[in-house]
Amino acid sequence: MAEKIKRAIQLMKIAAEKTRKYGKQRCSNALEAAGEALYTGVKNNMKMSP
């Protein structure tokens, strides 16, 4: 699980960098996707733990 969170944070950082480079419009999708992946991962982890 920690691996997934680390990956999501990495993606967020990459998305943030790209946002600075290319402007917000192109990158908001990547940022949303990363946020959604993180949320889904956390949600799934909660389901799995007793």
Buried (B, 14 or more C-beta within 10 A) or exposed (E): EEEBBEBBEEBBEBBBEBBEEEEEEEBEEBBEEBBEBBEEBBEEEEEEEE
